[in-house]
Amino acid sequence: MGTKLRSLCTGKACVLLAILFLATGCITIEEHYKFHEDGSGSMEYVLDMTAMRELVRSMDLEGKNKHEDQGELDLEAQAQQLNGVEGLEHVRFKARKDGYLQRIFFDFKDLAALNRALNVLMPDSSGTQTEFFQWEGNTLVRRNNRHADELGGDPDSLETEEVLRSMKYKYSFKFARGVEEARVAEGMSKERPSGRKLDLATDWSVISKNPQALDLRITLDK
């Protein structure tokens, strides 16, 4: 189990959850963005581990102490930190009662505010600040740190290729202008629901082999 997942995991169920994670993957992370013409926008960050729920139930981990152990995989602390980030508004945290589906929503004033927020949501072991997004003319550039790679675990650990393929990472973007071109790494799928929308997806078998797998260049119409 990766560094970030361990940092979110507390309580005596953590070891069993780690075994389940290594055995099944059972995780999808989603980043959903909406950008306005003035550079402001909104983001939704999703941690989805609903596939683990039935496995946990089958192992009888959701007994009378489930509330005591509900600290694992908890994004609420990150949501609380975001309330103090300059340039963010309307920060909200929502989670299903069982904790296996969690969402953070917020509005951002500009890319600087968005980058500050992403450094809270997606820190890596370097402890340095990352400029995740920047504009180069009419091209939105996304660069990443080691967060996703570390979340997936070490390449020589117990995860198999099949497990890594089951662990998904998804983006969606909606812009005020049309998307002219999207340049992504090999292994990243692209869908265009409309001229202003772009959906992207990959998995950890790709991320584990390519540190730049989540980097993007999205060029908008002038």
ABEGO torsion letter per residue (X at the ends): XBAAAAAABBEAAAAAAAAAAAAAGGBBBBBBBBBBAAGBEBBBBBBBAAAAAAAAAAAGABBAAAAAAAABGBAAAAAAAAAABBGBBGBBBBBBAAGABBBBBBBBABAAAAAAAAAAABBBAAGBBBBABBBBEABBBBBBBAAAAAAAEBAABABBAAAAAABBBBBBBBBABBBABBBBBBGBBBBBABAABBBBBBBAAAAAABAAAABBBBBBBX
